[in-house]
Amino acid sequence: MSVVAGEMAFAATERVVFGRPAADAIAEEAVRRGARHVFILASRHLDTETDEIARIRAALGDRHGATHHGMPPHAPRGAVLAATEGARAVGADMIVTVGGGSVTDAGKIIAVCLKHNVRAHEDFDALRIRVDADGRVVRPDFAPPDVRVVCVPTTLSGGEFNALSGATDERTKNKQGYEHRLMAPAAVILDPALSVHTPEWLWLSTGIRSLDHAMETLGSLLSNPVADAMAETALRLLAEGLPRVKANPADMEGRLLCQMGAWQSMLPVVGGIPMGASHAIGHVLGGTADVPHGYTSCVMAPYVLAWNAGVNGARQQRIAAALGDANRPAAELADEFIAGLGMPRRLRDVGLAEDQLQLIADNAMHDFWTRTNPRPINGPAEVMEILKSAW
């Protein structure tokens, strides 16, 4: 009898606080860690249009060092450098991120920039993950950051649970990965009340991003029963929570269900289950074509499911069951669910021009998750098949 063999890795996150006011939880974490110079990286909207960041500063009191806002989508290197200088100037001994996925990613990379004295664009190159000429993924081995991060997410992309972060090289328009176990936040704070400031399209689309984490886990031929169980739970939580919040934005329980679903969806990824073509193409759509993070999964996930179905159809039945009907194709159910939330479904709907498809296909071959798609992708031609189906 065959036995499933493998391993699951665990991030260095020490605690997840949920359902409590973020300001209180952040202040307690600063005291717990003995932090005296807390650097807040916040979304511009939360800092300038609401009193949420002011509440956090007030709760921190004299432990607050500085606040920086305005991280653009996909965390461009230049913006990460500017924020790093702000953290360096106050001798930051704890970084708090309050915002969406790009704010979260930038905060984790800032901690690495402080450790390795990153001050110029070229200083990032030795630290980023790359794919070599033979298609092997190269993960640099570098010293861990000394400063830990606390993340307060306001979207559902789930990066706060991951040691992996992405930043975009503006020179090449490629979004690139950075990873170290201690880049994972020391603590994650899930405050559903804070998320009411998040625009509906952003909340729902990043929820589909988390749905995509779970679907690509269940579709992976490299998964295992523990990861599958977490992904299936994530699908069910998100399938309930997202329509509830769309119907009633004041539904705090529904919002927390979504946050719990995003959390569950990321645990297999953190544990080492590789994603596939939807995430790989999504990275390129973001870095190369400026497509919002969540929209990349709204557009790509069903088409990748359909393209892979001949290889992993049996595994996709669990996706279909979690979405409500094990007897229908998972791609169709995912498409209906995403469309039912009012999200875009075609590449042309997110501003992509047809003459960009070849560049997207070429750049996707440099993403590490292209190599782990269930149906092998050997070159840009296969990526183009998927892109044309989504056009």
KEGUPA-909963 format. One record per residue (C-alpha): z, x, y; residue in three letters. Coordinates in pm, 1 decimal. Layout:
REM residues N
{{Z X Y} 'ala'}
...
***
This chain:
REM residues 391
{{0.0 0.0 0.0} 'met'}
{{-95.8 141.1 340.8} 'ser'}
{{169.3 185.3 608.9} 'val'}
{{104.1 190.1 982.6} 'val'}
{{186.8 534.7 1121.1} 'ala'}
{{224.7 629.4 1484.2} 'gly'}
{{474.0 675.1 1763.1} 'glu'}
{{581.2 507.9 2085.9} 'met'}
{{678.5 708.1 2393.0} 'ala'}
{{931.5 589.7 2648.5} 'phe'}
{{933.3 640.2 3022.8} 'ala'}
{{1230.2 777.0 3212.9} 'ala'}
{{1314.6 445.5 3381.7} 'thr'}
{{1689.5 394.5 3356.5} 'glu'}
{{1725.6 30.7 3460.4} 'arg'}
{{1542.6 -283.9 3560.1} 'val'}
{{1721.1 -521.2 3797.1} 'val'}
{{1579.4 -873.4 3816.6} 'phe'}
{{1647.8 -1193.9 4005.7} 'gly'}
{{1867.4 -1030.3 4273.4} 'arg'}
{{1796.0 -958.3 4642.2} 'pro'}
{{1610.0 -629.1 4668.5} 'ala'}
{{1811.7 -499.3 4965.5} 'ala'}
{{2139.8 -523.3 4775.0} 'asp'}
{{1999.4 -362.5 4461.3} 'ala'}
{{1840.9 -73.7 4655.8} 'ile'}
{{2163.6 1.0 4841.6} 'ala'}
{{2356.1 5.7 4514.1} 'glu'}
{{2101.2 243.1 4361.6} 'glu'}
{{2129.9 479.6 4659.8} 'ala'}
{{2507.1 489.3 4618.2} 'val'}
{{2475.0 538.8 4243.6} 'arg'}
{{2240.0 833.0 4293.3} 'arg'}
{{2430.0 981.8 4587.7} 'gly'}
{{2117.7 962.2 4805.6} 'ala'}
{{2168.0 1039.5 5175.9} 'arg'}
{{1806.8 1048.3 5301.2} 'his'}
{{1621.1 751.4 5152.1} 'val'}
{{1250.4 741.6 5232.6} 'phe'}
{{1096.5 391.9 5226.6} 'ile'}
{{724.3 354.7 5159.3} 'leu'}
{{643.0 -7.8 5238.2} 'ala'}
{{344.4 -233.3 5276.7} 'ser'}
{{240.5 -266.8 5640.2} 'arg'}
{{266.1 -647.2 5629.3} 'his'}
{{621.9 -649.4 5495.8} 'leu'}
{{736.0 -395.7 5754.2} 'asp'}
{{565.8 -543.0 6058.4} 'thr'}
{{532.8 -915.4 5988.0} 'glu'}
{{857.6 -994.1 5799.6} 'thr'}
{{1221.8 -889.3 5818.0} 'asp'}
{{1236.0 -778.8 5452.9} 'glu'}
{{1217.2 -403.6 5519.8} 'ile'}
{{1461.8 -435.0 5808.3} 'ala'}
{{1707.5 -593.0 5563.7} 'arg'}
{{1666.9 -297.2 5331.4} 'ile'}
{{1723.1 -50.8 5614.8} 'arg'}
{{2034.5 -243.1 5719.3} 'ala'}
{{2169.8 -244.3 5364.5} 'ala'}
{{2114.7 132.5 5337.7} 'leu'}
{{2281.4 202.5 5672.1} 'gly'}
{{2311.9 573.3 5740.4} 'asp'}
{{2154.3 650.5 5402.3} 'arg'}
{{1814.8 549.4 5545.5} 'his'}
{{1602.0 851.6 5632.4} 'gly'}
{{1264.2 710.0 5738.9} 'ala'}
{{1015.0 430.6 5675.2} 'thr'}
{{640.8 478.1 5637.6} 'his'}
{{390.0 195.4 5601.3} 'his'}
{{14.6 149.3 5580.1} 'gly'}
{{-94.0 288.9 5239.7} 'met'}
{{-459.6 181.4 5192.9} 'pro'}
{{-587.0 38.7 4863.8} 'pro'}
{{-627.2 285.7 4577.5} 'his'}
{{-401.8 542.3 4750.3} 'ala'}
{{-649.4 785.9 4913.2} 'pro'}
{{-536.6 1147.6 4903.2} 'arg'}
{{-527.4 1172.2 5282.8} 'gly'}
{{-292.0 876.9 5311.8} 'ala'}
{{-69.7 1016.5 5036.7} 'val'}
{{-54.5 1348.4 5224.8} 'leu'}
{{46.6 1173.6 5547.8} 'ala'}
{{325.9 984.2 5373.3} 'ala'}
{{440.2 1302.4 5197.8} 'thr'}
{{480.9 1472.5 5534.2} 'glu'}
{{705.0 1186.7 5645.4} 'gly'}
{{921.4 1223.6 5335.1} 'ala'}
{{932.0 1601.4 5371.7} 'arg'}
{{1036.1 1578.9 5736.5} 'ala'}
{{1357.5 1390.6 5655.7} 'val'}
{{1444.2 1584.7 5340.1} 'gly'}
{{1398.9 1274.3 5123.5} 'ala'}
{{1632.2 1266.3 4822.9} 'asp'}
{{1523.7 920.0 4702.4} 'met'}
{{1194.2 736.9 4751.0} 'ile'}
{{1182.6 356.2 4761.1} 'val'}
{{848.2 178.1 4735.4} 'thr'}
{{818.3 -186.0 4842.7} 'val'}
{{471.8 -328.2 4800.1} 'gly'}
{{172.9 -353.3 4570.4} 'gly'}
{{16.6 -118.1 4319.9} 'gly'}
{{-121.5 133.1 4569.8} 'ser'}
{{217.5 168.0 4738.9} 'val'}
{{380.5 212.6 4397.6} 'thr'}
{{126.2 473.1 4286.4} 'asp'}
{{154.3 666.2 4612.5} 'ala'}
{{533.2 677.0 4597.8} 'gly'}
{{531.5 834.3 4253.1} 'lys'}
{{270.2 1090.5 4355.3} 'ile'}
{{461.8 1175.7 4674.8} 'ile'}
{{751.7 1289.0 4457.5} 'ala'}
{{515.7 1531.8 4281.6} 'val'}
{{367.4 1646.5 4614.0} 'cys'}
{{715.6 1732.3 4742.8} 'leu'}
{{791.9 1935.8 4431.8} 'lys'}
{{462.5 2127.2 4433.3} 'his'}
{{424.8 2170.8 4810.6} 'asn'}
{{99.8 1974.0 4822.2} 'val'}
{{-27.0 1992.7 5181.0} 'arg'}
{{-408.8 1977.8 5150.9} 'ala'}
{{-671.8 1786.1 4954.1} 'his'}
{{-746.9 2075.8 4721.0} 'glu'}
{{-378.9 2107.7 4626.0} 'asp'}
{{-411.0 1785.2 4421.6} 'phe'}
{{-674.9 1926.4 4187.6} 'asp'}
{{-446.2 2133.5 3966.6} 'ala'}
{{-222.9 1830.6 3905.4} 'leu'}
{{-471.5 1555.5 3819.6} 'arg'}
{{-587.2 1439.2 3477.3} 'ile'}
{{-950.3 1523.0 3403.8} 'arg'}
{{-1211.6 1481.6 3131.2} 'val'}
{{-1376.9 1811.1 3035.6} 'asp'}
{{-1741.9 1868.7 2944.4} 'ala'}
{{-1669.6 1794.9 2577.0} 'asp'}
{{-1509.3 1461.7 2656.0} 'gly'}
{{-1153.3 1580.3 2599.5} 'arg'}
{{-879.4 1447.3 2822.4} 'val'}
{{-691.6 1731.1 2995.0} 'val'}
{{-340.2 1648.9 3117.1} 'arg'}
{{-198.0 1934.3 3327.5} 'pro'}
{{150.2 2051.0 3238.2} 'asp'}
{{347.0 2076.3 3561.7} 'phe'}
{{712.3 2087.5 3663.2} 'ala'}
{{866.7 1741.4 3712.2} 'pro'}
{{960.4 1606.7 4053.5} 'pro'}
{{1317.1 1656.4 4175.0} 'asp'}
{{1322.0 1336.2 4380.2} 'val'}
{{1329.8 1007.7 4186.8} 'arg'}
{{1160.8 686.1 4288.3} 'val'}
{{1286.9 326.2 4297.5} 'val'}
{{1011.0 65.4 4292.8} 'cys'}
{{1021.4 -289.4 4426.2} 'val'}
{{684.6 -442.8 4333.0} 'pro'}
{{540.1 -735.9 4524.5} 'thr'}
{{233.8 -776.8 4302.5} 'thr'}
{{184.6 -792.6 3925.6} 'leu'}
{{-22.6 -481.5 3851.0} 'ser'}
{{268.8 -332.1 3656.3} 'gly'}
{{234.9 31.5 3762.8} 'gly'}
{{604.3 45.2 3847.0} 'glu'}
{{682.4 71.5 3475.4} 'phe'}
{{443.6 357.5 3412.7} 'asn'}
{{471.4 732.5 3456.7} 'ala'}
{{96.1 734.9 3526.0} 'leu'}
{{-28.6 695.4 3884.4} 'ser'}
{{-370.0 693.0 4046.5} 'gly'}
{{-496.4 829.5 4377.2} 'ala'}
{{-851.0 842.9 4511.0} 'thr'}
{{-1031.1 1162.0 4608.2} 'asp'}
{{-1219.5 1050.6 4917.9} 'glu'}
{{-1470.3 1334.3 4877.8} 'arg'}
{{-1597.7 1218.1 4537.0} 'thr'}
{{-1490.3 850.7 4559.0} 'lys'}
{{-1320.0 888.3 4219.8} 'asn'}
{{-978.8 745.8 4142.2} 'lys'}
{{-787.9 1006.7 3943.1} 'gln'}
{{-472.1 999.2 3735.1} 'gly'}
{{-145.3 1192.7 3762.6} 'tyr'}
{{122.4 1177.2 3496.8} 'glu'}
{{463.8 1315.1 3414.5} 'his'}
{{745.6 1139.7 3234.7} 'arg'}
{{977.2 1181.9 3536.6} 'leu'}
{{721.3 1025.1 3768.7} 'met'}
{{835.2 693.7 3622.0} 'ala'}
{{1075.3 519.9 3859.8} 'pro'}
{{1445.7 568.0 3796.8} 'ala'}
{{1484.7 195.2 3863.0} 'ala'}
{{1261.8 -108.2 3905.5} 'val'}
{{1379.7 -409.4 4106.6} 'ile'}
{{1214.6 -745.5 4043.7} 'leu'}
{{1293.0 -981.5 4331.1} 'asp'}
{{1080.1 -1297.8 4302.4} 'pro'}
{{1185.6 -1414.0 4648.6} 'ala'}
{{1028.8 -1103.6 4804.2} 'leu'}
{{694.6 -1187.5 4642.5} 'ser'}
{{645.9 -1507.1 4844.1} 'val'}
{{493.9 -1289.3 5117.9} 'his'}
{{218.8 -1171.5 4882.6} 'thr'}
{{-114.0 -1348.8 4944.4} 'pro'}
{{-205.1 -1589.7 4665.7} 'glu'}
{{-528.5 -1407.4 4574.2} 'trp'}
{{-340.5 -1079.3 4538.5} 'leu'}
{{-56.1 -1224.8 4330.3} 'trp'}
{{-292.3 -1405.7 4093.9} 'leu'}
{{-550.1 -1128.4 4061.8} 'ser'}
{{-290.2 -862.6 3983.3} 'thr'}
{{-144.3 -1108.2 3733.7} 'gly'}
{{-481.9 -1098.0 3560.6} 'ile'}
{{-456.4 -718.3 3570.1} 'arg'}
{{-137.5 -747.4 3365.9} 'ser'}
{{-303.0 -1003.7 3140.5} 'leu'}
{{-570.9 -739.3 3085.3} 'asp'}
{{-308.0 -479.4 2986.8} 'his'}
{{-191.8 -719.1 2718.1} 'ala'}
{{-541.9 -815.6 2602.9} 'met'}
{{-656.5 -454.2 2574.2} 'glu'}
{{-339.9 -373.7 2377.7} 'thr'}
{{-399.4 -657.0 2133.3} 'leu'}
{{-765.2 -558.3 2112.5} 'gly'}
{{-695.3 -189.9 2052.6} 'ser'}
{{-754.5 -45.6 1705.6} 'leu'}
{{-482.5 210.3 1787.0} 'leu'}
{{-200.9 -38.0 1848.7} 'ser'}
{{93.5 -120.9 1623.4} 'asn'}
{{307.9 -428.2 1544.1} 'pro'}
{{573.7 -350.8 1807.8} 'val'}
{{318.0 -305.9 2085.8} 'ala'}
{{127.7 -612.7 1968.0} 'asp'}
{{443.2 -824.6 1985.2} 'ala'}
{{516.3 -715.3 2342.3} 'met'}
{{156.2 -779.3 2447.0} 'ala'}
{{156.6 -1123.9 2290.0} 'glu'}
{{479.4 -1214.2 2471.6} 'thr'}
{{327.4 -1088.7 2796.7} 'ala'}
{{22.0 -1308.9 2749.5} 'leu'}
{{233.2 -1617.8 2692.9} 'arg'}
{{459.3 -1549.2 2993.2} 'leu'}
{{164.1 -1489.6 3224.2} 'leu'}
{{-32.7 -1784.5 3084.5} 'ala'}
{{260.2 -2007.3 3181.3} 'glu'}
{{374.6 -1839.9 3501.9} 'gly'}
{{48.2 -1785.3 3688.4} 'leu'}
{{-64.8 -2151.2 3692.2} 'pro'}
{{289.1 -2256.6 3785.9} 'arg'}
{{292.6 -2032.8 4092.5} 'val'}
{{-58.1 -2139.6 4193.7} 'lys'}
{{54.5 -2504.4 4174.8} 'ala'}
{{383.3 -2436.4 4356.7} 'asn'}
{{424.0 -2105.8 4544.9} 'pro'}
{{797.7 -2179.8 4587.8} 'ala'}
{{854.0 -2180.5 4208.5} 'asp'}
{{1090.2 -1880.7 4180.0} 'met'}
{{1133.0 -1922.3 3805.6} 'glu'}
{{755.3 -1918.2 3765.0} 'gly'}
{{733.7 -1603.7 3977.5} 'arg'}
{{998.6 -1430.9 3767.0} 'leu'}
{{812.4 -1531.6 3448.8} 'leu'}
{{507.2 -1356.4 3592.9} 'cys'}
{{712.2 -1045.1 3674.3} 'gln'}
{{859.3 -1042.7 3324.4} 'met'}
{{510.6 -1079.8 3181.4} 'gly'}
{{383.3 -786.4 3386.8} 'ala'}
{{680.3 -581.7 3261.3} 'trp'}
{{607.7 -669.8 2897.2} 'gln'}
{{237.4 -596.5 2940.7} 'ser'}
{{305.4 -241.2 3056.5} 'met'}
{{544.6 -134.0 2782.0} 'leu'}
{{269.7 -72.7 2523.2} 'pro'}
{{68.2 125.2 2780.0} 'val'}
{{373.5 335.0 2864.1} 'val'}
{{435.9 376.2 2492.5} 'gly'}
{{95.8 533.7 2444.1} 'gly'}
{{-136.7 249.9 2343.9} 'ile'}
{{-466.0 337.1 2511.8} 'pro'}
{{-659.2 85.3 2715.5} 'met'}
{{-1033.5 33.9 2690.0} 'gly'}
{{-1346.9 -23.5 2893.3} 'ala'}
{{-1209.1 -295.7 3119.0} 'ser'}
{{-949.9 -59.5 3263.7} 'his'}
{{-1184.7 239.8 3265.6} 'ala'}
{{-1456.8 54.2 3453.5} 'ile'}
{{-1189.8 -98.7 3674.5} 'gly'}
{{-1071.7 244.4 3786.4} 'his'}
{{-1426.4 327.3 3894.1} 'val'}
{{-1487.7 -6.9 4064.0} 'leu'}
{{-1176.2 59.5 4269.6} 'gly'}
{{-1225.2 425.3 4354.2} 'gly'}
{{-1602.9 420.6 4395.4} 'thr'}
{{-1674.0 71.3 4526.7} 'ala'}
{{-1340.4 -32.2 4685.2} 'asp'}
{{-1302.5 -342.1 4466.3} 'val'}
{{-939.9 -464.9 4484.7} 'pro'}
{{-729.5 -355.1 4189.0} 'his'}
{{-667.0 -700.7 4046.0} 'gly'}
{{-1022.5 -823.2 4096.8} 'tyr'}
{{-1154.4 -548.4 3868.5} 'thr'}
{{-985.1 -712.8 3568.5} 'ser'}
{{-1076.4 -1064.9 3683.3} 'cys'}
{{-1440.1 -960.6 3669.4} 'val'}
{{-1450.2 -721.7 3373.8} 'met'}
{{-1195.6 -838.3 3114.7} 'ala'}
{{-1389.0 -1128.0 2955.2} 'pro'}
{{-1715.9 -932.2 2940.1} 'tyr'}
{{-1546.9 -635.8 2772.8} 'val'}
{{-1382.8 -872.3 2523.8} 'leu'}
{{-1724.4 -1017.4 2441.3} 'ala'}
{{-1883.4 -670.7 2409.4} 'trp'}
{{-1606.8 -553.5 2173.6} 'asn'}
{{-1584.1 -869.6 1963.2} 'ala'}
{{-1807.1 -739.8 1684.9} 'gly'}
{{-1563.9 -453.1 1626.4} 'val'}
{{-1220.6 -605.7 1690.1} 'asn'}
{{-1283.0 -977.5 1647.8} 'gly'}
{{-995.1 -1022.8 1405.1} 'ala'}
{{-751.1 -871.5 1654.2} 'arg'}
{{-892.1 -1082.3 1935.5} 'gln'}
{{-779.7 -1394.7 1748.3} 'gln'}
{{-421.4 -1315.9 1856.0} 'arg'}
{{-538.6 -1306.6 2216.5} 'ile'}
{{-705.3 -1643.7 2171.0} 'ala'}
{{-393.2 -1791.0 2011.0} 'ala'}
{{-173.3 -1673.4 2300.7} 'ala'}
{{-421.0 -1830.9 2543.1} 'leu'}
{{-403.7 -2161.9 2360.6} 'gly'}
{{-669.2 -2183.4 2087.3} 'asp'}
{{-702.8 -1934.8 1799.6} 'ala'}
{{-1030.2 -2098.8 1692.4} 'asn'}
{{-1221.8 -2016.4 2011.2} 'arg'}
{{-1353.5 -1677.0 2129.9} 'pro'}
{{-1097.1 -1487.8 2335.4} 'ala'}
{{-1364.8 -1401.6 2592.0} 'ala'}
{{-1433.6 -1769.1 2661.8} 'glu'}
{{-1065.2 -1855.7 2694.1} 'leu'}
{{-1001.4 -1560.3 2925.7} 'ala'}
{{-1299.7 -1656.3 3138.0} 'asp'}
{{-1176.4 -2016.0 3171.2} 'glu'}
{{-822.0 -1908.3 3252.5} 'phe'}
{{-933.2 -1666.2 3523.9} 'ile'}
{{-1179.2 -1914.7 3672.7} 'ala'}
{{-910.5 -2184.5 3665.6} 'gly'}
{{-697.7 -1969.4 3896.4} 'leu'}
{{-987.9 -1950.8 4140.8} 'gly'}
{{-1054.1 -1581.7 4084.7} 'met'}
{{-1400.7 -1415.7 4105.4} 'pro'}
{{-1592.0 -1383.6 3781.7} 'arg'}
{{-1900.8 -1169.9 3856.7} 'arg'}
{{-1953.7 -824.2 3999.7} 'leu'}
{{-2173.0 -971.7 4271.9} 'arg'}
{{-1878.6 -1190.1 4374.5} 'asp'}
{{-1663.7 -886.2 4462.7} 'val'}
{{-1921.2 -722.9 4688.9} 'gly'}
{{-2094.2 -490.1 4443.5} 'leu'}
{{-2463.8 -423.4 4502.9} 'ala'}
{{-2692.6 -407.8 4201.7} 'glu'}
{{-2809.5 -58.1 4296.1} 'asp'}
{{-2449.6 64.9 4253.0} 'gln'}
{{-2434.8 -19.0 3882.4} 'leu'}
{{-2578.3 312.4 3762.0} 'gln'}
{{-2328.2 512.4 3966.9} 'leu'}
{{-2044.7 299.3 3825.7} 'ile'}
{{-2174.2 359.3 3472.4} 'ala'}
{{-2204.2 734.6 3527.5} 'asp'}
{{-1858.7 766.7 3682.1} 'asn'}
{{-1698.0 559.4 3406.8} 'ala'}
{{-1775.1 839.7 3162.2} 'met'}
{{-1520.6 1053.5 3348.3} 'his'}
{{-1237.6 806.3 3286.3} 'asp'}
{{-1006.5 886.9 2995.8} 'phe'}
{{-987.1 524.4 2873.4} 'trp'}
{{-1363.9 499.2 2828.7} 'thr'}
{{-1310.1 722.7 2525.5} 'arg'}
{{-1058.3 487.0 2364.3} 'thr'}
{{-1251.4 159.7 2383.9} 'asn'}
{{-1252.6 -13.8 2041.6} 'pro'}
{{-1633.2 -16.1 2031.7} 'arg'}
{{-1742.3 344.5 2091.9} 'pro'}
{{-1899.8 424.3 2427.7} 'ile'}
{{-2110.2 739.0 2399.1} 'asn'}
{{-2282.1 740.0 2734.4} 'gly'}
{{-2362.2 550.8 3054.0} 'pro'}
{{-2615.6 328.5 2875.8} 'ala'}
{{-2339.4 142.1 2689.8} 'glu'}
{{-2140.6 100.4 3010.4} 'val'}
{{-2453.3 -41.3 3174.7} 'met'}
{{-2476.7 -305.3 2901.4} 'glu'}
{{-2132.1 -430.3 2998.2} 'ile'}
{{-2198.6 -410.0 3370.6} 'leu'}
{{-2524.6 -602.9 3342.5} 'lys'}
{{-2351.0 -877.9 3146.6} 'ser'}
{{-2094.7 -900.3 3429.7} 'ala'}
{{-2349.6 -885.8 3710.5} 'trp'}
***
